[in-house]
Amino acid sequence: MGSKAPSWADQWGSGGFAGGEQDDKQPDKKKGGGNNGKKMAEAKAVASAGYDKAKAAAVVGALKVKSGTSMGIKWIKNQYQKRTSK
């Protein structure tokens, strides 16, 4: 059973087939860019404003659904009472 194929440990251990040099590298990060914090703050402000608008629209929509459902149930009750009272 002497196979010349690499064992599991050889494939998935510290080296792998290609040696794993590229897998171990972290992407290079730019240093000293103080502008990123300002951009992030602006993006957060825009996202927060968008969130507030979406939340307000969702609340209004929920109130409309609630009101429509209530009116529909009242209509059904009235229709039922009209049929049973005759």
N, C-alpha and C positions, 0 to 999 in steps of 0.2 A: 504494500500500500504506500509505497514511497512516491508520492506525487511531486512534480516539480512546481506546481502552482503554489502561490503564497498562501500561508495559513490565514485564518481569521484575524489573529493577533497582528500579523504583518500588515494586513490591509487596513485595519481600523485602529491600530495602535498609534504610536506617536508619529510614524512616518507616512503610512498609506502608500499608494502606488506612486504618486508624484512627489512624495517627500513632504507635502503639506505646507510648503513655504508660503503659498499664496493664501491659504485658508487662515493662517495665523496673523496675517497683517490686518491692522485696523485702518480704516480710511483716514487719510490725512485731514486734520482739522486746522482751519486757519486760526492763527493766533493774533491777538491784538485788534480784532474787529469790534470796536465799541459801538458801531452802528446797529449791530444785530439786536441789542436790547431795546433800542428805540423802535425798530421795525416790529419787534414782537409786541411791544406795548400798544402800538397803533393797531396791529392785527387783532389783539385781544379786545380793544375798544370797539372796533368794527363788529367783531363777532358778538360782543355783548349787546350792542345795539340791535343786531339782527335777531338775537335770541329774544330780546324784550318784545320786538315786533311780532315774532312768531308766537310767543306766549300769549300776547294780547289777542291775536287772531284766533288762536285755539280756544281761548276763553269765550270769545264772542260766538264762535261756532258751536261750542258746547251749550251755551245758553240758548241758541237758536234750535238746536236739536231737542233740548229739554222742553222748550216751549212748544215746539211742533208735536212732540210726542204727547204732551199733556193735552193739547187741543184734539189730537187724534183719538185719544182714549175717551175724552168727554163726548166726542161725536159718536163713537161706537156705543157708549152707554146710552146716549139719547136715542139712537136707532133701535137698540134692544128694547128700551122702555116703550117706544112707540109701537113696536110689534106686539109686545106682551100685554099692553093696556087695552087693545082693541077688543 
